[in-house]
């Protein structure tokens, strides 16, 4: 099988050099360098910030190394901020200039429209089989994998060790313990005993974490939407009545508190607890305040082990350019241990392959990621295979804050959001 695949790749490259010279490449940065060069276009998401170099450097390293191993191929990558990349890709697709490879957060609508190659059409068997299983399954639409996991992360409850020590507290394992801790911290004058960012930046992530902790979620056991379930109503009612109305979530209403502001409050020592991604570790290390922190899983209602909220970004490959073999070779190269490990370590993300996950879990230098690595096999992700997810997530971002506001009606809000899934 490997020999046949290598032969197919070689034939594709030979064809690119000869018969199809000048025809390759479309999308951002398209065009040929000379008559013997085929261009593979990539559009990716930037994970950088003001301290760390943006993702362009990572993609350039991959592209240059692939080019060195494949003479006659040029890889052109354009990196966009997370809040604009989807619109950029949509515009290219609409103009008939879809990139060969896209790395972003969604894929179901393009897959449903028949515009994407499947994993089976692209990848060698070892690469396709090497993904963390929960992530590979989340990339499926109607039983076929179109989304290739590129990055993964989970949310952990960060707590300020200094504030907890001063108050004589231990990190909570149940909602009742969390409530007691928050009351004590408020009495100690802490501004945000627990920050609850349900603002429009990324409310769908914070919401899913709490719903799972309350033994609910966005979908039921069969994978169908179940947004207004009794478990979900109960969870949001508990948050409203026990945390928000008594003022334990701080001076900013959860519906107006964005994730970035909540993380800043934690870094500045104003928030004692916040549910946050693994990347907060890097932000704390880069800050001048150096807050002392610990992490635990977000407590469940009773302390029972429940699925952990997870997020992932995805690689998809568009059919439009007709570069299936070459794209497959590039993706096989990208998913080698070297580049999967580099991406995870540089940006405090979880690796998407079993081999790199096992290696990082065994290495002490990645100790801070161990809690996240342990959660990889028990993560629940967004229902990305639903073509309505983009509409549902937008409704969550705009409406969910009202559900937990003082006097809010969780059932009515969830029912309203559920209508967008129809």
C-alpha positions, 0 to 999 in steps of 0.5 A: 500500500505504501509503495503504491501510494508513493508511486501515485504521489510521484506520478502526481508530481511528475504530472505537475512538472510536465503536463499540467505546468502553469495550471496549478494553484488557486486561492490566496497567493495563487499563481506559478513561480515559473512554468515548471512549478505547481503551487499548493495554496494554504489558508491558516489561522493565526495562533500568535499574540503580541508576545509570540510570533504568529503562526506564519513562521510555523507554516513557512517552516512546514512549507519550506521543508515540504518544498525541499522534499518535493522539487517543482512544488511551491507552498504558499500560505496566508495566515489570517486572524481567527475572527476573519479567516472564515470570511476570507475562505468563504469569499475565495470559495464564492469566487471559485478560488478555494485554497487547496488546504484550509485550517480553521474551525468549521467544515460541515457546510462545505462537506455537505456541499460536496466541496471537500476531499475525505480523509480516506481520499487524502491520507496514508493509512498510518496517518489516518489511523493515528488521530486521537479517536475522539477528535477523528470522530468529531471530524465526521459528517454522515459517517465520513471524516472530512475534518482533520484535527489540527489543534485541540484544547480543553477548559480547566478551572484555574484558581489563584493559589494565593487567594485560596491559601489566604481564605483557607480554601481547597479547590472545589470538586462539586458545585456545592464546594465551588459555591462555598469557596466563592462565598468565602472569597467574596467575603474576603473582598475578591472582585471576581470570586468566579469569573463567568464569561458568557459574552459574545466572544466565545460564550458557546465554549463556557456554556458547553463546559457548564452544561456537561458538568450538569450532565447535559450538553448541546446534544443527546446520546444519539448526537441530535440537538437537545438544547432545551433539555431539563438538565440544561435548564437546571444547570443555567438555573443553578448558575443564575440563582447561586452564582450570578444573583448573589454577586459571586461572578463579579461586577460585570454581567456574565452576558457582557464579560468576554473571555479575554477580559475574564482571563485578564482579571485572573492574570491581574489577581482580581479573579480567584477562579476562571474556566479557561483554555490551556493557553492561559498558562502561556499568558500567565508566564508572559505576564509581569504579575506571575500569578500563582495558580493551579488547575483542576477539572471544572467541578461537576454537580455531584463530583461525578466524572463527566465529559470535558468540554473540548475545542478543536481546529480543523484541516480541510482540503478543497476539491476545486484545485484538483490537487488531491495527490499533492495535497495528500502528500502535504498533509501526510508530511504535516501530520508527522510527529515533528510538526504536530509536537511543535504546534502543541508545545509552542502554543500550549495546545493538545496534540491531535495524534496518539503518538505525540500525546503519549510522548508529551504525557511521559515528558516532565517538561510538559507537566502543565499540560498533563491534565489536558492530555488526560482529558483527550479521551473523554472530550465532548466537542461542538456538534460540528457535523451539524450544518446549522452549528454556525447559526446555533453558536451565534445564537448562543453568543448573543442570547445565553447571557440573558438566561443567567441574568437576575430574573432570567428565564433559562428555559425560554432562552434555550428554547429560542436558541433551539429554534435556530437548529431547525 
